[in-house]
Each structure stands twice: as C-alpha cells, then as structure tokens.
C-alpha cells in the first residue's frame, strides 16, 4: 500500500481494486466440470469374450486361453474332443441386446454364427459383465461367470411401408427414378445432372454393379403418376431395384427418395435413411421374459 501511495493516486486505486475483487471461476468452467460422464455399454467387450470363449479349449495352454483369461479370470471353459472336426469355427459375433442390472453390472446378449462339425448354426448367449468406470478411459471390465445359452430374440412385428400409390413404368416419375438408379449404381451417366439444385448424394464405388433393373416404384402421395406437376412439388417414393454385379449375382436393393419437380421434369432432392412406415401398430408377437429379468429373479 505504501509503495502504491508513493507511485501515485492511479497506482493506489489499482491496488485497492485488486484487493477487493475476489477471483471468480467462469460459470461455463463449473458447468463443464460438473457434467456427468455418459454411461458406457460393455456390449463390444462381451462380443469379444464370446468369440474367444467359443473357440478356446480349456485344456490347451495356448494364446487363445491366455487372451480369454485376461477378460474372464474365473470363467469355466469347454473341454474339446481331440478330433479336429469337433472344433468350433466362429464366422461372426454381434451384441443384440444389453441391459444394466445395477450400477456397473450388465447383462449382454451376443449372437454368433458358428460352424461345428460342418453344421452351421446361430447361437445366443447372455453374458454377465462387471464394469468399473472409476478409472480413466473405459475403466476395468470383467466377465464374472460363464455365459448362458438363451433363445434367439423374438422377431419384431414389421409395419407396412407408407406408400399407397405407385408409378407405372414409362411415366416421367418412373423414368427419372430409373435414370438415377442406373447412374448411381453403375457409374454410367452423370448423377449430378439428375439432382435438384443444392442436393448432394455421393455415389458408391464406381462400377459396383453392371446392370440395374428398377421394379416397383411406390409413391407416398396420389396424383404423381401422370404429367410432371408445378415446380417445387415434391413426393416421397420407395424404389425396389435389382442390381447385377460383375459376377452375375443379382442383388435386391431398396431406396427411399424424395423427388422434386422442376422445369417439367422430376429430380432427386434427397436420399432418405429408410422407407416411411405406417402408423398402424405392428403385429402382436408372443412376449417372453427378458434375460435381465431372469437374472434378477429370486
């Protein structure tokens, strides 16, 4: 204070102001620090475990066994027969459901396509996983017990698509769709010339297919099957096509497109993520108890 007084009134004022004003943490910094970390799902970990578990022989001291023990230290393993034909070949595994039973405790259902003794099959396993997220990153994970073989998921009811009308072959709408599908899938033609101004639809790999045959063109709005309407008119369509690749294999493909009229022709305005579905309820299926409910039942 005496040094500030000697330096002059301005320095004295600055010294007093700095002494009176406490340091403050920016509000956004406090909010960021208090934000809870999103819960992580151990589905990928369970998927990796089941793939190893199916292929690992508990009596063989090999790399598979060492890798599996790192994921599940106390899990019982199968004892394989000596015949090579009895080995399990795993084509692919995928987690199809996950349920958090309690804090840090999950049940993950994993489906696997396997081949045992030259017999292909689909198998499903419920895997109990303990996950500790107190550490850095994904935290620690472990499978706490051997998996349970369970039934396949119940098929969901599929509602019908919402396209009540159709466009006949040779109409302006169907012709525009056919031209787009051919250019888009074969690389023959300019896709950009068939798009509405501002639309961008990157095509897949060039020459992915050699030939495309457009079949059913279903339309979401009535009255689009005739002459091209006024500029700016749009409609949603569902296109079913058959694309033939370079080996001669025919692939059924489906595209949901939004079309827009301009200058007497139809143009593609957008490639949608999937077909529009009816609001009607899906067909009722028989309910089965969930794996998580069975795990928590007394």
N, C-alpha and C positions, 0 to 999 in steps of 0.2 A: 504493500500500500504506500509506504514512504517512497519507494522507488518510482511508483506511478505518479505520486504527487510531485516529485522532483522533475519528472519528464514533462508535466504539463496537464491541463484540465482534460484534454482528449484521452490521454492515456489513463487517467484516473477513472473516467467514465467507462472505458472498455474493461478495466479491471473489475469494477463493481458489477457490471452486467454479466461477465463470465462467472462471477462467484454466485450470483443469484439464480441463474438459469441451470436447472439440473439436466443431465444427459438423458435423452429420450430415445427409446428404440422405435424405429419406424413401424407403424401398425402392420404393414404388409409382411415385415420380417417375423413378427409374432404369429401372425396367421399361418405363415408357411411352416414355422416350427411346430405349431400345434396340430397341423393337419394329420390325421391318422393314415398310416400306411395301408394301402389296399390289401385285402386278404388274397393270398396266393393259393392256387389249386394244385395239388400234387398229382394230377392226372398223368402228366408225362413221366413222372417218376414211377408210378405204378405200371404204366405201359412198358417201360424199360425192364422193370423187375419181372413181369410175366413172360416177356420174350426170353429172358435169361433162364427163368425158372423151368420153363417147358423144355429147354434144350440142355439143362445141366444134369449130369449124373452125380448123385451124392457120393458114390463110391470112387469117383475118378478125381484125383488131385490134379486138376488142370486149371487153365486160365479162366474158363467159364465159372468154375467153383469159386475161385478167388474173387472174381468180379461180383458174383452173387452174394457172397458173404459180406462184402462191403455195403450192400444195400439192405440185407436182411440177416443179421448175425445169428439169430436163433430160430430160423425157419427150417422145418423139416423138408428134405428133398426126396425126390423119387430115386429108386434103385433100378437102374435099367438092366434089361437082359443083355447077355453077351452078343446075341445075334444082331448084326448091323441093320437088318430090315426092321427092327423094333425101334429104331431111333426116331425122334420127333423132329420134323422139319417145319419151321415156322416161316410162313410166307410174309405175314404182316400182323401187327397188333395195333389196336386203337382203343383209347378210352371212350366209352359210350355213355357213361354216367358217373357223377361224383356227388357225394352227399357229406356235408360236415356234420358229424355226430355230436361233437362237443369241441371245445376250444383246442385246436391243434390236432384233432382226431378226425380222420376222414375214412370213408368207405368209397372206393373207386371200382367201378365195373369195367373190365377190359375184355374186349372181344378179339379173338385170334383166329386167323385162318391157318390151319395146321395140316400136315400130311404125315400120317402114321401108318407104317406097313402098307404104303401105296394107297391109303384111303384118306381122301381129303375130307375135312370137316371144319365146322365153325364151333369154337368153344368160348364160353364166357366165364370169367372168374371175378369174384368180389375180393378186393384186396384191402386189408386194414392198414392204414398208413398213419404214423405219428409224425407230426411236423412241428418243429420249434422254430419260430420266426424271430426269436430274440437276438439272434446273431446278425451278422452283416450279410447282405445278399439274400439268397433263398433260405438261409438258415440250415438247420440239420433235419434230415429226413431218414426214416427207417420203416420198413415193413415189419410189423410186430408179430405176425403169425402167418402160417401158411394160408394161401388163398382158398376160397370156397368155390366149387363149381356150381354155377347157377344157370337158370334158364335164360334164353335169349330175351331181349326186351320185347314187350308187347307191341306189335305193329300199330302205328298211329292211323287213325282214320284220315283219309285224304279228301278234302273238299274239292268239288269240281272247279275248273277254271272259269273265270267270269268273262266269257266272250260269246254272247248269244247269237251273233251274226257271222257270216263268212263271205269271203271274196272269191268268186269263181276265177278259174284260170283264164288269162287273156284280158281281164279287166285292168284298168290303169293301176289300181292298187296292187293287185297280184303281180303285175308285170314289174312294177317298181321294186317290190319285195324280192322277186326272183333275180333281178339285176344286181341288187345289193348283196344277196346271199352268195351269188356266184363270184362277184368281185372280192367279197370279204373273205371267203374260204379258199378260193383257188389262186388269188393274186392276179387273175385275168381281168383287167379293167381298172378304172380309177375309182376307188371308193369315195374319195373326197368329192367327186362330181355328183354323187348321189345323196349327199348330206345337206341338211338345212344350213344356212349361214350361221356360223358360230358353233356348230356341232363338231365334236371331235371323238371319233371312235377308232382307236388303234386296231389294226387288223392282226390276227395271229400270224404265226410263221408263214412266210410265203410258200406257195405250192404245197401246203399241208394236205390238201385234197385235190384230186384231179378233176372231179366232176361233182356237181351239186344238182339235186332234183328237189324242187320245192313241192310239197304236198299240200296239206291243209293250211289255209290262211284264215284264222278265226279273228273276228273283229269285235271290239268291245262296244261300238256304237252302231246303230242301224243307219241305213241310207248311204253307206260309203262304197257300195259295190258298183255304182254307176259312174257318171261323169265326175271329174275332179271338182270338188266344191270350191268356194271362195277362198282366197289367200288367207292363211292363218288358221284355217280349220285343221284340227288335229284329231287323231284317233289312236287308240291302243289296239295292237294286234298281237296274236300269238302264232308264230310260224313253226311248222313242223317240216323239217327237211331231211333228206338222206344224202350224206356226203360220202363219196367213194375215194379211198386213199390210193396211194401208188401201188399197193399190193393187191388191190381189188376188193378189199374189205369194205363193206357198206356200214356206215355209222349213222344211227338216228340221232338227230340234233334238234334242239328247240330254242327259239329266240323270242323274247318279248321286246317289241319295238314300239316306239312312239313315232307315228308318221305325221307330217305336216304338209298341207297343200301350199304350193307357191307357183305362180306363173303357169297354171294349167297342168301341173304335174305333182306327183307325190314325192316327198323327200323324207329321208330318215332323220328324225330330230334327236333321238336318244336310243341307246341300247339299255333296257331295264335289267334289273338284277334277276327277275324271275317273273312268271306269269301272275296276273292278278287272280286272286281266289275269291270264290263266292263267300258271302257272309253266312251261308247256311251251315249249321253245325255238322261236324264230321261224324261219320257213322260210329255208333257206340261200340266199344270194344270191352271185353271182359277184364275187369280190374284184377290185378294181382298184387299181393303185398310187396312193398319195396324192400330192397336189401337192407337199407339203413334201419327200417322199422324192425326187421327180423333180428338185426344185430343188437338193438337196444331192448328187445323184449325180454322179460324175466325168464 
